[in-house]
Amino acid sequence: MANSPKSPPQDENPWRAAGLVTAIGVELAALVGLGWWLGSVYDDRNGTDNGYVIGLVVGLVAGIGSAIGLIRKYAGGRRS
């Protein structure tokens, strides 16, 4: 029963979980920051005021997608 196909892999290593949480946080912050910066550059070059907001949203969406990919890789690529 411990190796049933629907159960996630049992990993007792807390460093692997800590690494996953750290990677998600760093990657999310980097992508949101990059989106903000690119939006600000767009605003400066085109004289607009709200490009940074679009950059933040795009960076957040990219960060969430990346986090989902990391979690799937950590979980072994299994789908429900």
SETOR-813387 format. One line per 3 residues: for each residue x, y, z of N, C-alpha, C. Coordinates in nm, 4 decimals. Each point is the difference from the previous one (the first is absolute). Last residue first. Example, Ala and Ser with C-alpha at 12.3 -4.5 7.8 and 13.67 -1.06 7.14 Angstrom:
REM SETOR-813387
1.2850,-0.2250,0.7080,0.0820,0.1190,0.0060,-0.0770,0.1090,0.0730 ~ 0.0290,-0.5720,-0.0070,-0.0890,0.1190,0.0000,0.0900,0.1200,0.0000
END
This chain:
REM SETOR-813387
-0.2950,1.4197,-1.1403,-0.1164,-0.0582,0.0674,-0.1059,-0.0388,-0.0978 ~ 0.5488,0.0098,-0.0842,-0.1203,0.0819,-0.0104,-0.1146,-0.0716,0.0684 ~ 0.5810,-0.0017,0.0220,-0.1278,-0.0707,0.0003,-0.1139,0.0992,-0.0084
0.4993,0.0691,0.0279,-0.0712,0.0158,-0.1255,-0.1330,-0.0709,-0.0071 ~ 0.3180,0.0451,0.3812,0.0253,-0.1105,-0.0897,-0.0788,0.0057,-0.1294 ~ 0.0416,0.3196,0.3807,-0.0938,-0.1079,0.0277,0.0178,-0.1179,-0.0957
0.2614,0.3940,-0.0513,0.0271,-0.0523,0.1329,-0.0873,-0.1209,0.0311 ~ -0.0757,0.2344,-0.3982,0.1284,-0.0689,-0.0095,0.0346,-0.0638,0.1346 ~ -0.3838,0.2675,-0.0188,-0.0199,-0.1236,-0.0763,0.1293,-0.0802,-0.0099
0.0244,0.4206,0.1995,-0.0718,-0.0929,0.0869,-0.0254,-0.1319,-0.0715 ~ 0.1969,0.3508,-0.2451,0.0919,-0.0512,0.1025,-0.0684,-0.1027,0.0905 ~ -0.2662,0.2209,-0.3238,0.0970,-0.0897,-0.0630,0.0976,-0.0594,0.0997
-0.3002,0.3280,0.1497,-0.0733,-0.1231,-0.0312,0.0936,-0.1018,-0.0641 ~ 0.1727,0.4258,0.0753,-0.0176,-0.0715,0.1269,-0.0745,-0.1312,-0.0219 ~ 0.0468,0.2903,-0.3664,0.1278,-0.0607,0.0345,-0.0092,-0.0798,0.1302
-0.3728,0.2482,-0.1347,0.0222,-0.1116,-0.0923,0.1298,-0.0729,0.0301 ~ -0.0907,0.3886,0.2423,-0.0918,-0.1064,0.0409,0.0163,-0.1220,-0.0908 ~ 0.2462,0.3843,-0.1119,0.0484,-0.0593,0.1244,-0.0880,-0.1130,0.0494
-0.1343,0.2541,-0.3756,0.1161,-0.0830,-0.0342,0.0556,-0.0687,0.1240 ~ -0.3459,0.3050,0.0668,-0.0519,-0.1174,-0.0722,0.1149,-0.0942,-0.0374 ~ 0.1178,0.4088,0.1950,-0.0675,-0.0856,0.0968,-0.0534,-0.1268,-0.0659
0.1940,0.3323,-0.2740,0.1006,-0.0654,0.0829,-0.0610,-0.0940,0.1024 ~ -0.2883,0.2637,-0.2593,0.0644,-0.0997,-0.0861,0.1068,-0.0763,0.0790 ~ -0.2070,0.3568,0.2201,-0.0959,-0.1090,-0.0210,0.0619,-0.1106,-0.0850
0.2530,0.3934,0.0694,-0.0176,-0.0741,0.1252,-0.0917,-0.1207,-0.0188 ~ 0.0543,0.2957,-0.3624,0.1201,-0.0782,0.0237,-0.0082,-0.0817,0.1270 ~ -0.3431,0.3024,-0.0919,-0.0090,-0.1123,-0.0935,0.1216,-0.0903,0.0171
0.0057,0.3908,0.2422,-0.1044,-0.0874,0.0540,-0.0154,-0.1235,-0.0895 ~ 0.2917,0.3470,-0.1342,0.0585,-0.0792,0.1080,-0.1021,-0.0957,0.0607 ~ -0.1252,0.3172,-0.3349,0.0699,-0.1164,-0.0540,0.0591,-0.0872,0.1085
-0.2617,0.4381,0.0120,-0.0452,-0.1260,0.0592,0.0693,-0.1240,-0.0548 ~ 0.0590,0.4814,-0.1362,0.0017,-0.0032,0.1466,-0.0285,-0.1364,0.0611 ~ 0.2464,0.2309,-0.4846,-0.1230,-0.0528,0.0590,0.0128,-0.0061,0.1515
0.3307,0.1283,-0.3651,-0.0754,0.1045,0.0680,-0.1328,-0.0469,0.0570 ~ 0.3769,-0.2442,-0.2324,-0.1212,0.0328,-0.0743,-0.0867,0.1056,0.0668 ~ 0.4246,-0.1720,0.1795,0.0248,0.0190,-0.1434,-0.1226,0.0484,-0.0761
-0.0203,-0.1016,0.4722,0.0957,0.1078,-0.0231,0.0185,0.0292,-0.1484 ~ -0.2728,-0.3700,0.1304,-0.0607,0.1279,0.0364,0.0924,0.1172,-0.0308 ~ 0.1696,-0.4353,-0.0561,-0.0998,0.0295,-0.1026,-0.0666,0.1349,0.0274
0.2869,-0.1619,0.3250,0.0775,0.0416,-0.1175,-0.0945,0.0359,-0.1136 ~ -0.1957,-0.1806,0.3803,0.0493,0.1350,0.0274,0.0819,0.0531,-0.1165 ~ -0.1503,-0.4459,-0.0191,-0.1123,0.0925,-0.0121,0.0407,0.1436,0.0247
0.3198,-0.3374,0.0687,-0.0281,0.0129,-0.1426,-0.1183,0.0944,-0.0244 ~ 0.1045,-0.0976,0.4481,0.1071,0.0775,-0.0628,-0.0259,0.0194,-0.1491 ~ -0.2976,-0.2754,0.2454,-0.0114,0.1400,0.0416,0.1029,0.0865,-0.0706
0.0309,-0.4622,-0.0665,-0.1189,0.0543,-0.0650,-0.0209,0.1464,0.0340 ~ 0.3429,-0.2298,0.2212,0.0346,0.0191,-0.1409,-0.1177,0.0581,-0.0773 ~ -0.0740,-0.1200,0.4479,0.0904,0.1149,-0.0093,0.0401,0.0305,-0.1432
-0.2535,-0.3856,0.0804,-0.0829,0.1177,0.0257,0.0860,0.1261,-0.0092 ~ 0.2267,-0.4063,-0.0381,-0.0864,0.0214,-0.1156,-0.0918,0.1208,0.0186 ~ 0.2855,-0.1310,0.3590,0.0794,0.0440,-0.1144,-0.0884,0.0293,-0.1216
-0.1999,-0.1820,0.3907,0.0448,0.1373,0.0228,0.0785,0.0539,-0.1194 ~ -0.1316,-0.4513,-0.0135,-0.1172,0.0861,-0.0052,0.0395,0.1464,0.0182 ~ 0.3354,-0.3242,0.0514,-0.0421,0.0100,-0.1392,-0.1213,0.0910,-0.0154
0.1575,-0.0952,0.4339,0.0986,0.0784,-0.0733,-0.0441,0.0205,-0.1444 ~ -0.2701,-0.2780,0.2741,0.0005,0.1389,0.0462,0.0938,0.0888,-0.0786 ~ -0.0070,-0.4670,-0.0877,-0.1270,0.0616,-0.0403,-0.0016,0.1471,0.0396
0.3662,-0.2559,0.1425,0.0035,0.0204,-0.1453,-0.1272,0.0667,-0.0496 ~ 0.0209,-0.1263,0.4547,0.0909,0.1103,-0.0285,0.0040,0.0311,-0.1485 ~ -0.2456,-0.3739,0.1380,-0.0656,0.1222,0.0463,0.0863,0.1221,-0.0289
0.1863,-0.4214,-0.0966,-0.1136,0.0269,-0.0880,-0.0683,0.1308,0.0393 ~ 0.3462,-0.1605,0.2762,0.0523,0.0487,-0.1274,-0.1106,0.0347,-0.0976 ~ -0.1127,-0.2031,0.4061,0.0442,0.1373,0.0242,0.0562,0.0618,-0.1282
-0.1181,-0.4524,-0.0136,-0.1202,0.0827,0.0115,0.0367,0.1461,0.0229 ~ 0.3491,-0.3077,-0.0021,-0.0582,0.0059,-0.1341,-0.1253,0.0870,-0.0005 ~ 0.2135,-0.0928,0.4080,0.0773,0.0965,-0.0784,-0.0540,0.0121,-0.1416
-0.1696,-0.3211,0.3199,-0.0555,0.1345,0.0156,0.0763,0.1046,-0.0811 ~ -0.0831,-0.5438,-0.0688,0.1057,0.0985,0.0061,-0.0585,0.1408,0.0116 ~ -0.2300,-0.4374,-0.0585,0.0233,0.0396,0.1377,0.1042,0.1106,0.0141
-0.3746,-0.1978,-0.3745,0.1370,0.0483,0.0102,0.0187,0.0559,0.1403 ~ -0.3609,-0.2972,-0.3259,0.0330,0.0293,0.1387,0.1468,0.0372,0.0094 ~ -0.3653,0.0550,-0.4235,0.1190,-0.0689,0.0511,0.0304,0.0432,0.1426
-0.5109,0.0076,-0.1539,0.1235,0.0683,-0.0373,0.1208,-0.0728,0.0561 ~ -0.4612,-0.2578,-0.1359,0.0609,0.0727,0.1108,0.1287,0.0681,-0.0469 ~ -0.2715,-0.2870,-0.2821,-0.0610,0.1299,0.0214,0.0633,0.0787,0.1137
0.1259,-0.4573,-0.1378,0.0297,0.0959,-0.1056,-0.0579,0.1382,0.0233 ~ 0.1632,-0.3377,0.3994,-0.1127,0.0070,-0.0926,0.0256,0.1115,-0.1021 ~ 0.2742,-0.1951,0.3864,0.0459,0.0314,-0.1350,-0.1148,0.0047,-0.1002
-0.0665,-0.1028,0.4645,0.0882,0.1166,0.0049,0.0461,0.0422,-0.1386 ~ -0.2603,-0.3921,0.0833,-0.0816,0.1185,0.0000,0.0859,0.1249,0.0000
END
